[in-house]
């Protein structure tokens, strides 16, 4: 089989495998719902205090910018995981035994990821003609759909390539990469806009801004530089007027600069082949019980070496009490969460804890605590999904009282980590008699593990929590947005009764976790 045929075969097989999953249907449903919000005017584009009149050009630009902002972020999490799936299903070992080269494999994964994201683009693009139809305007298909072809699709290609790169570079293949992408995406979006470099703007936002901004200034000379995607009801002020925008004036240079992003995406996929291990697990560190005098981890071949002797706990005639059983399960779950972390992970956590105790309390709440509660995200992300990931569902679900023992023990272990990571702020809130701040801190410590447990129980994966929590963490406590401050990071959030709302949300999420676990047990 030639290299081109092998590449297309990988892309086709991987794409078909994905579209047959129920998660793909959920993704398309969420995309359709986003498109419906655009049609209803719930999601709109604002240039300062002004907005564009709805015509074919504006509808295409609005939906394209929605894709560039939202789908370029969330799409990474949607497509990331195909390499790991090949590894888990042992398909990768079969591919590794073929003459298929590493660049061909990574380029095939790029095409597969791009096909999935292109399907999302197509579904959301349907919102543009519907929006124009409801407004009774004429449709120029070239003007309407050119932003999708030259703005949205190049951005999706680069996102698809980054997903492959993060997967083949093993340190970023897990939760750390899922969190890091949010900050990488922020830089990709913000830096070209700040510096005014349209050719370095993957998302195409600057191209749209320059064209729309010129039309806005022609109608409203007082227009400055604001350019934002807004949600109805969250605008600070209503729009003061509308202007007519007839679309981007595409020239050869501009088209070439947008098509160049497809080339860049291909180069990223080729670079991803260099750290790719071709599913060779022989050199990885494997964990085994530590013998006297040897280090905890040792680089050994996966299939060699003597097997460790097993030691079983002897049975006793007296059955342990429920509390004793719960203590054992809780201790085991906590150890599972904490094990395998490098020394520098704990050094950073300790440094954040010391900072909580030393800096002024307001700074500790607003700046240190959010980072102290994003750092253990890889510890929380396995809650509710570890059994599916490790293939131990049958063992765990068949154990006595899996809902009454194991699930509460997992949650309590997650809360313990949250309380320990933010202990400096909690102690100082008590010491300074700040009941509102302490209530916000305690509610946050209860909420975060509940969110992880609920999403893990329903999805059987860690990625939904890692993605949703990172976005919620950034918009809520870090900005801060009082209505989403689930940590009590600001006095405004406390004044808005967010501690009570967060606590109630934690209770609701725990109920969802129990229901999700019950559904998985009855499958």
SVG drawing of the C-alpha trace seen along z (x, -y; Angstrom):
<svg xmlns="http://www.w3.org/2000/svg" viewBox="-39 -60 59 77">
<polyline fill="none" stroke="black" stroke-width="0.4" points="0.0,0.0 1.4,-3.4 2.0,-6.1 -1.0,-8.2 -3.3,-5.3 -2.2,-4.3 -2.7,-7.8 -6.2,-8.0 -7.0,-4.6 -6.0,-5.6 -8.0,-8.8 -11.1,-7.1 -11.1,-4.2 -10.5,-6.5 -13.2,-8.9 -15.8,-6.1 -14.9,-4.7 -15.6,-8.1 -18.8,-9.0 -20.3,-5.7 -19.9,-6.7 -22.7,-8.2 -20.4,-10.9 -20.2,-12.2 -23.9,-12.5 -23.8,-14.4 -21.2,-16.8 -23.3,-17.4 -26.4,-18.0 -24.4,-20.6 -23.2,-22.2 -26.8,-22.4 -27.9,-24.0 -25.2,-26.6 -26.4,-27.3 -29.9,-27.7 -28.7,-30.3 -27.1,-32.2 -30.3,-32.1 -32.3,-33.3 -29.9,-36.2 -28.7,-34.8 -25.1,-34.9 -24.2,-38.0 -21.2,-40.0 -20.6,-43.5 -18.2,-46.2 -18.1,-48.6 -21.7,-49.8 -22.7,-48.8 -23.7,-45.7 -24.2,-44.8 -27.4,-44.6 -28.3,-40.9 -27.5,-40.1 -25.8,-37.2 -22.3,-38.6 -23.0,-39.3 -24.6,-35.9 -21.6,-34.1 -19.1,-36.3 -21.0,-35.9 -21.2,-32.1 -17.6,-31.9 -16.3,-33.9 -18.4,-31.7 -16.6,-28.7 -13.2,-30.4 -13.7,-31.4 -15.7,-28.5 -15.0,-25.5 -11.3,-26.2 -11.1,-25.8 -13.6,-23.0 -12.8,-21.2 -9.3,-20.3 -10.9,-18.4 -13.4,-16.7 -10.8,-15.2 -7.9,-14.6 -7.7,-11.0 -7.5,-9.0 -3.8,-8.0 -4.5,-7.0 -7.5,-4.9 -5.2,-3.1 -2.9,-2.4 -5.6,-1.2 -7.3,1.1 -3.9,2.5 -4.7,1.4 -1.5,-0.6 0.6,2.6 -0.9,3.9 0.0,0.6 3.5,0.6 4.1,4.0 3.3,2.6 5.7,0.6 3.6,-2.5 5.9,-5.4 5.4,-7.7 4.7,-10.8 2.1,-9.0 0.4,-7.9 0.4,-11.5 -0.8,-13.0 -3.6,-10.4 -4.6,-11.4 -4.6,-15.0 -6.9,-14.2 -9.2,-12.3 -9.3,-15.1 -9.9,-17.6 -12.8,-15.6 -14.5,-15.5 -14.1,-19.2 -15.2,-19.9 -18.5,-18.0 -19.0,-20.4 -18.3,-23.4 -20.9,-22.1 -23.6,-21.7 -23.0,-25.1 -22.7,-26.7 -26.4,-25.7 -27.3,-28.5 -26.2,-31.2 -28.8,-30.7 -31.5,-30.1 -30.6,-33.4 -30.8,-35.2 -34.0,-33.5 -35.8,-34.6 -34.7,-38.2 -36.1,-38.0 -32.8,-39.0 -31.3,-37.8 -28.5,-35.2 -25.2,-35.5 -23.7,-32.0 -20.2,-33.0 -20.3,-36.0 -22.0,-33.9 -19.8,-30.8 -16.4,-32.2 -15.7,-32.9 -16.3,-29.2 -13.9,-28.1 -11.1,-30.6 -11.5,-31.4 -13.1,-28.5 -11.7,-25.5 -8.0,-26.6 -8.4,-27.2 -9.9,-23.7 -6.9,-22.2 -4.4,-23.8 -6.5,-22.7 -6.6,-19.2 -2.8,-19.2 -2.2,-20.5 -4.4,-17.6 -2.1,-15.1 1.1,-16.8 -0.2,-16.9 -1.0,-13.1 2.3,-12.0 4.3,-14.0 3.6,-11.8 3.9,-14.4 1.0,-16.3 -1.1,-13.3 -3.1,-13.3 -4.7,-15.8 -1.8,-18.2 -2.1,-18.7 -5.9,-19.2 -5.4,-22.0 -2.4,-23.5 -4.3,-23.8 -6.6,-26.4 -3.6,-28.7 -2.1,-27.9 -5.4,-28.7 -5.6,-32.0 -2.1,-33.0 -3.0,-32.0 -6.1,-34.1 -4.9,-37.1 -1.3,-37.7 -2.1,-38.5 -5.0,-40.7 -2.8,-42.6 0.1,-43.0 -2.0,-43.6 -0.6,-40.7 -3.3,-39.4 -1.0,-36.9 -0.2,-35.3 -3.9,-35.1 -4.9,-31.4 -8.5,-32.1 -9.0,-34.8 -10.5,-37.1 -8.3,-40.0 -9.3,-39.6 -13.0,-39.9 -12.3,-42.7 -10.4,-44.9 -13.1,-44.5 -16.1,-44.9 -14.3,-47.7 -13.9,-49.7 -17.7,-49.4 -18.5,-50.4 -16.3,-53.5 -17.8,-54.5 -21.2,-54.7 -20.1,-55.6 -16.9,-57.7 -16.8,-57.4 -16.2,-53.7 -12.9,-52.7 -11.5,-49.1 -13.8,-46.9 -14.7,-43.6 -16.4,-40.9 -18.7,-37.9 -21.5,-38.5 -24.4,-36.5 -27.8,-38.1 -28.5,-39.4 -24.8,-39.7 -24.1,-42.9 -23.3,-45.9 -25.2,-48.3 -27.6,-47.8 -26.4,-48.3 -26.7,-52.0 -26.9,-51.4 -26.4,-49.0 -24.2,-49.3 -24.1,-47.5 -21.2,-45.1 -21.0,-43.5 -18.3,-41.0 -14.6,-40.6 -12.8,-41.9 -10.9,-38.7 -7.7,-39.3 -5.0,-36.9 -2.7,-37.8 -5.4,-37.4 -6.5,-34.1 -3.0,-32.8 -2.4,-33.8 -5.4,-31.9 -4.6,-28.8 -1.1,-28.8 -2.6,-27.6 -3.3,-24.2 0.4,-23.9 1.2,-24.9 -1.1,-22.3 0.6,-19.6 4.0,-20.7 2.8,-20.5 1.6,-16.9 5.0,-16.0 6.7,-17.5 4.4,-15.4 6.0,-12.3 9.3,-13.0 8.2,-12.4 5.9,-9.6 7.0,-6.3 5.2,-4.1 3.4,-2.4 6.7,-1.0 6.1,-0.5 9.3,1.4 11.2,-1.7 8.5,-3.2 8.7,-3.2 6.6,-0.5 5.6,-0.4 6.0,2.6 6.3,3.1 9.5,1.6 12.0,4.1 14.3,3.2 17.2,1.0 15.7,0.2 14.1,-2.9 10.3,-3.1 10.4,-3.2 12.8,-1.4 13.2,-1.4 12.7,2.3 11.4,4.1 7.6,4.6 7.8,8.4 10.9,9.3 11.9,9.8 10.6,12.0 7.0,11.5 6.6,10.1 5.2,12.4 1.6,11.8 0.5,11.4 -3.2,11.8 -4.8,10.4 -6.0,13.3 -9.7,13.6 -11.0,13.1 -14.0,14.5 -15.4,11.2 -16.7,9.0 -15.5,5.4 -18.0,2.7 -19.3,0.3 -17.1,-2.5 -14.0,-0.3 -14.8,0.8 -15.4,-2.9 -12.1,-3.9 -10.3,-1.2 -11.9,-2.1 -11.3,-5.9 -7.7,-5.2 -7.3,-3.1 -9.0,-5.7 -6.8,-8.5 -3.7,-6.5 -4.8,-5.8 -5.3,-9.6 -1.9,-10.5 0.4,-7.8 2.8,-8.2 3.3,-12.0 6.8,-13.3 8.5,-15.3 8.2,-18.6 4.4,-18.2 4.4,-18.2 7.0,-21.0 4.7,-23.3 1.7,-22.3 3.7,-23.0 4.9,-26.4 1.3,-27.4 0.3,-26.4 3.1,-28.5 2.1,-31.5 -1.5,-31.2 -0.1,-31.7 2.3,-34.5 0.7,-36.9 -2.2,-39.3 -5.4,-37.4 -7.2,-39.2 -4.4,-38.3 -4.4,-34.7 -8.1,-34.4 -8.1,-36.1 -4.9,-34.8 -3.2,-32.1 -6.2,-29.9 -7.4,-29.6 -3.9,-28.3 -3.8,-26.0 -7.1,-24.5 -6.2,-24.1 -2.9,-22.4 -4.5,-19.1 -6.8,-18.8 -5.1,-15.6 -5.8,-14.1 -9.5,-14.9 -10.0,-14.1 -10.0,-10.3 -12.8,-10.5 -15.7,-8.4 -13.9,-7.3 -10.9,-5.4 -12.8,-2.1 -13.6,-2.5 -10.1,-3.6 -8.4,-0.8 -11.0,1.9 -11.9,2.6 -15.6,1.8 -16.7,5.5 -14.6,5.8 -15.6,2.5 -19.3,2.7 -19.6,6.3 -18.0,5.4 -20.4,5.1 -22.2,1.7 -20.5,0.0 -22.8,-3.0 -22.7,-3.3 -19.0,-2.6 -16.9,-3.3 -18.6,-6.4 -18.7,-8.4 -15.1,-7.3 -13.9,-8.7 -15.7,-11.9 -14.3,-12.3 -10.8,-11.6 -11.3,-14.4 -12.6,-16.8 -9.5,-16.0 -7.2,-17.0 -9.1,-20.3 -9.1,-21.1 -5.3,-20.3 -4.5,-22.3 -6.4,-25.4 -5.8,-25.0 -3.8,-28.2 -6.8,-30.3 -9.3,-28.4 -7.2,-28.7 -6.7,-32.4 -10.4,-33.0 -11.2,-31.4 -8.4,-33.3 -9.6,-36.7 -13.3,-35.9 -14.4,-36.1 -17.4,-33.8 -18.4,-34.7 -15.0,-34.1 -14.7,-30.8 -18.1,-29.7 -17.1,-30.4 -13.8,-28.5 -15.6,-25.5 -18.3,-25.4 -15.6,-25.4 -13.8,-22.5 -17.1,-20.6 -18.0,-21.6 -14.9,-20.8 -14.7,-17.1 -18.5,-16.8 -18.1,-18.2 -15.3,-15.7 -17.3,-12.8 -20.5,-13.6 -18.8,-14.1 -16.6,-11.0 -19.5,-8.8 -21.6,-9.8 -18.9,-10.0 -16.4,-7.3 -13.6,-9.7 -11.5,-12.4 -11.5,-14.8 -14.9,-16.4 -14.0,-17.5 -10.5,-18.7 -12.0,-20.8 -15.1,-22.2 -13.3,-22.9 -10.5,-24.8 -12.9,-27.0 -15.1,-27.6 -12.0,-28.2 -10.7,-30.9 -14.1,-32.7 -15.2,-32.5 -12.6,-32.8 -9.7,-34.0 -11.4,-36.9 -13.3,-37.2 -16.9,-36.9 -19.1,-37.1 -21.9,-34.9 -19.4,-32.1 -17.1,-32.5 -17.4,-29.1 -14.3,-29.5 -15.2,-32.6 -12.2,-34.3 -13.8,-37.8 -16.1,-39.7 -18.4,-40.4 -19.0,-36.7 -19.7,-36.2 -22.1,-39.2 -23.9,-37.6 -24.6,-34.5 -22.4,-32.3 -21.3,-30.1 -24.9,-29.0 -25.4,-28.5 -22.1,-26.5 -23.0,-24.3 -26.4,-23.5 -24.7,-22.8 -22.4,-20.4 -25.3,-18.5 -27.0,-18.3 -23.8,-17.1 -23.5,-14.4 -27.0,-13.2 -26.1,-13.2 -23.0,-11.1 -25.0,-8.5 -27.5,-8.3 -24.7,-8.1 -23.0,-5.3 -26.3,-3.4 -26.9,-3.6 -23.4,-2.3 -23.8,0.6 -27.1,1.7 -25.7,1.8"/>
</svg>
